[in-house]
C-alpha cells in the first residue's frame, strides 16, 4: 500500500467460504436474532391468507394490498435481523434469549441509507437503460440489440453502485466514518467481487424457492395445514437468505475495515 493511497484486493472465494461457514457454524446466533420476527411474520401471514405464497405461486397474489403489507413487514423484519446479526458477528453482541424485536434509530438509519442507495443506483441505471434503448431506436437497430444494450447499461450502473455497500454494516456497528463516499473509496478495484459475491450468497435462496414452487404446484391443494407449512417453509427460505446476506456484509466489512484501519495507523506514524 503506497503513501496516501489505500488499496486492497478482496479474496473472493475466501470471503464467500467464511460467510457461509460462519452462518452455518453459528446457527444459534441467527436463530436468536430472527426467531421472534419469524413467529410474528408467520402469524401475520397466516391471518392475512398466506400472501407469502405469492413467491411460489401466482394464485396467491390476488390481494395487492395484503401483498404490499406483507412485503413491507418482511422488509422491516429483514432490516432488524440484518443489523442484529452483523452486530453479533462484528461486535459479538448476542441477545440473551430468543425474543428480541428491537427496532429503533439504527434500523431507521439503515432504511434511509437504502432509499439513498436506490436513488444513487437504480435511478441512474433506469436512465442509462432508457438512453441506450433510445439511441438504438434512432439508429433503427434490432429491438433485441438495444434491449440488450439497455439491460447491460443498467446492470453496469447497479454493479458499480455496490461499492457503496460498506455503509450498511457501518450503520449496524455505529461507525459513522464509513459513509457512501468512504465506502466507494475503500472498495476501489473490488466492484465485481462485491457484486458477484452477493449473487453467490443469494443462490441457495433462489434455488430453494424454485424447488418449493415446483412442490407447491405438484401438490395442487388448498388444505389449510399444508398451506401453513408451505408458508413457514417460504418464510424460512426468506429469513435464511437474509441471514446469508448479513453474514456476507459482516465479513466484507471486517475485511475492508481491518486493512483500512491498519493503513491509517501506518499513515499516521
C-alpha positions in Angstrom: 0.0 0.0 0.0 1.6 3.2 -1.1 1.7 6.5 0.8 -1.6 8.4 0.7 -3.3 5.6 -1.2 -5.4 2.8 0.1 -5.8 -0.3 -2.0 -6.6 -3.9 -1.1 -7.9 -6.9 -3.0 -10.9 -8.8 -1.6 -10.2 -12.6 -1.5 -13.4 -13.6 -3.4 -13.5 -17.4 -2.7 -12.3 -17.0 0.9 -14.9 -14.3 1.7 -17.7 -16.5 0.4 -16.4 -19.5 2.2 -16.1 -17.6 5.5 -19.6 -16.1 5.1 -21.2 -19.5 4.5 -19.1 -21.2 7.1 -19.9 -18.6 9.8 -23.6 -18.7 9.1 -24.0 -22.5 9.3 -21.4 -22.8 12.0 -23.1 -20.3 14.3 -26.8 -21.0 13.6 -27.7 -20.2 17.2 -26.8 -16.6 16.7 -29.1 -16.4 13.6 -32.0 -18.1 15.5 -31.6 -15.7 18.4 -31.8 -12.6 16.3 -34.6 -13.9 14.0 -36.9 -16.3 15.9 -39.3 -13.6 17.3 -39.5 -11.8 14.0 -40.2 -15.1 12.2 -43.0 -16.1 14.5 -44.5 -12.6 14.2 -44.3 -12.6 10.4 -45.6 -16.2 10.1 -48.6 -15.5 12.3 -49.5 -12.3 10.4 -49.1 -14.2 7.1 -51.5 -17.0 8.2 -54.1 -14.4 9.3 -53.7 -12.5 6.0 -54.4 -15.6 3.9 -50.8 -16.6 3.1 -49.5 -13.7 0.9 -46.0 -15.1 1.3 -47.0 -18.0 -1.0 -47.2 -15.5 -3.9 -43.5 -16.1 -4.3 -44.1 -19.7 -5.2 -47.5 -19.4 -7.0 -49.3 -16.5 -8.7 -52.6 -17.9 -7.4 -51.8 -16.4 -4.0 -51.2 -12.9 -5.4 -54.8 -11.8 -5.7 -54.8 -9.2 -3.0 -52.4 -6.4 -3.8 -53.0 -4.6 -0.5 -52.1 -7.8 1.5 -49.1 -8.4 -0.7 -47.7 -4.9 -0.2 -48.3 -5.1 3.5 -46.6 -8.5 3.6 -43.6 -7.1 1.7 -43.3 -4.1 4.0 -43.5 -6.2 7.2 -41.0 -8.7 5.8 -38.7 -5.8 4.8 -38.8 -4.3 8.2 -38.1 -7.6 9.9 -35.2 -8.3 7.4 -33.5 -5.0 8.3 -33.8 -5.7 12.0 -32.4 -9.2 11.6 -29.5 -8.0 9.4 -28.5 -5.3 11.9 -28.7 -7.6 14.9 -26.8 -10.3 13.1 -24.0 -8.0 11.9 -23.6 -6.7 15.4 -23.4 -10.3 16.6 -20.6 -11.1 14.1 -18.6 -7.9 14.3 -19.2 -6.7 17.9 -20.0 -10.1 19.4 -23.2 -8.6 20.9 -25.6 -11.6 21.1 -29.1 -11.5 22.5 -29.6 -13.4 25.8 -32.8 -15.0 24.6 -34.9 -15.7 21.5 -37.5 -12.9 21.8 -35.8 -9.8 20.6 -37.8 -7.5 18.4 -35.6 -4.4 18.5 -36.3 -1.7 16.0 -35.0 1.9 16.5 -32.7 4.6 15.2 -30.2 2.2 13.6 -32.9 0.5 11.7 -34.4 3.8 10.6 -30.9 5.0 9.5 -30.5 1.8 7.6 -33.8 2.4 5.8 -32.6 5.9 5.0 -29.4 4.5 3.5 -31.4 2.1 1.5 -33.5 4.8 0.0 -30.4 6.8 -0.9 -28.8 3.7 -2.4 -31.9 3.3 -4.6 -31.6 6.9 -5.8 -27.9 6.6 -6.5 -28.0 3.1 -8.1 -31.4 2.4 -9.6 -32.5 5.8 -11.0 -29.2 6.3 -13.0 -29.5 2.7 -14.1 -33.0 3.2 -15.4 -31.9 6.4 -17.1 -28.9 4.8 -18.8 -31.1 1.8 -19.9 -33.6 4.2 -21.4 -30.9 6.2 -23.1 -29.3 3.1 -24.6 -32.6 2.0 -25.9 -33.4 5.4 -27.3 -30.1 5.5 -29.2 -30.7 2.0 -30.5 -34.1 3.2 -31.7 -32.6 6.2 -33.5 -30.3 4.0 -35.5 -33.1 1.5 -36.1 -31.2 -1.4 -34.5 -32.8 -4.7 -33.9 -35.1 -4.4 -30.9 -33.3 -7.3 -29.2 -30.0 -5.5 -29.7 -31.0 -2.2 -28.0 -32.9 -4.1 -25.4 -29.7 -5.9 -24.6 -27.8 -2.6 -24.5 -30.4 -1.1 -22.2 -30.1 -4.1 -19.8 -26.2 -4.1 -19.9 -26.1 -0.3 -19.3 -28.4 -0.6 -16.3 -26.5 -3.7 -14.9 -23.1 -1.9 -15.1 -24.5 1.1 -13.2 -26.0 -1.2 -10.5 -22.8 -3.2 -10.2 -20.7 -0.1 -9.7 -23.1 1.2 -7.0 -22.4 -1.9 -4.9 -19.1 -0.3 -3.9 -21.3 1.8 -1.5 -22.3 -1.4 0.4 -19.9 -1.0 3.3 -22.1 1.9 4.5 -24.8 -0.6 5.5 -22.8 -2.8 8.0 -21.3 0.5 9.2 -24.7 1.6 10.3 -25.2 -1.6 12.2 -22.0 -1.2 14.2 -22.4 2.6 14.7 -19.4 3.5 12.6 -20.2 7.0 11.3 -16.9 7.4 9.4 -17.9 4.9 6.7 -20.5 6.7 4.6 -21.2 6.1 0.9 -18.2 8.2 -0.2 -15.7 6.5 2.1 -17.1 3.0 1.2 -16.7 3.8 -2.5 -13.0 4.9 -1.9 -12.1 1.9 0.3 -13.5 -0.7 -2.1 -11.7 0.6 -5.2 -10.9 -2.3 -7.6 -13.3 -4.7 -6.0 -16.6 -3.8 -7.8 -17.1 -7.2 -9.5 -16.0 -9.2 -6.5 -18.5 -7.5 -4.2 -21.4 -7.8 -6.6 -20.9 -11.3 -7.7 -20.1 -12.4 -4.2 -23.6 -11.2 -3.1 -25.1 -13.1 -6.1 -23.4 -16.3 -4.9 -24.7 -15.8 -1.4 -28.3 -15.4 -2.8 -28.2 -18.6 -4.9 -29.4 -21.0 -2.2 -32.5 -18.8 -1.7 -33.3 -18.6 -5.4 -32.9 -22.4 -5.9 -34.9 -23.3 -2.8 -37.8 -21.1 -3.8 -37.9 -22.6 -7.3 -37.9 -26.1 -5.8 -40.6 -25.1 -3.3 -42.7 -23.6 -6.2 -42.5 -27.0 -8.0 -43.6 -28.9 -4.9 -46.4 -26.5 -4.3 -47.7 -26.8 -7.8 -47.4 -30.6 -7.8 -49.4 -30.8 -4.6 -52.2 -28.6 -6.1 -54.0 -28.4 -2.7 -56.0 -25.9 -0.7 -55.6 -27.8 2.6 -55.1 -25.2 5.3 -52.5 -27.0 7.3 -50.4 -27.7 4.2 -50.6 -24.0 3.3 -49.4 -23.1 6.8 -46.5 -25.5 6.4 -45.6 -24.2 3.0 -45.8 -20.6 4.2 -43.5 -21.5 7.1 -41.0 -23.0 4.6 -41.3 -20.0 2.3 -40.5 -17.6 5.1 -37.7 -19.8 6.4 -36.1 -19.6 3.0 -36.5 -15.8 3.0 -35.0 -15.5 6.5 -32.1 -17.8 5.7 -31.4 -15.7 2.6 -31.4 -12.6 4.8 -29.0 -14.3 7.2 -26.6 -15.3 4.5 -26.6 -11.8 3.1 -26.0 -10.4 6.6 -23.1 -12.8 7.1 -21.6 -11.7 3.8 -22.0 -8.0 4.6 -20.4 -8.5 8.0 -17.4 -10.3 6.5 -17.0 -7.7 3.8 -17.0 -5.0 6.5 -14.5 -6.9 8.7 -12.0 -7.4 5.8 -12.0 -3.9 4.4 -12.1 -2.1 7.7 -9.3 -4.3 9.2 -6.9 -3.3 6.4 -8.2 0.3 6.2 -7.5 0.9 9.9 -4.1 -0.8 9.6 -3.3 1.5 6.7 -4.5 4.5 8.7 -2.1 3.6 11.5 0.8 3.3 9.1 -0.1 6.7 7.6 -0.2 8.4 11.0 3.3 7.2 12.0 
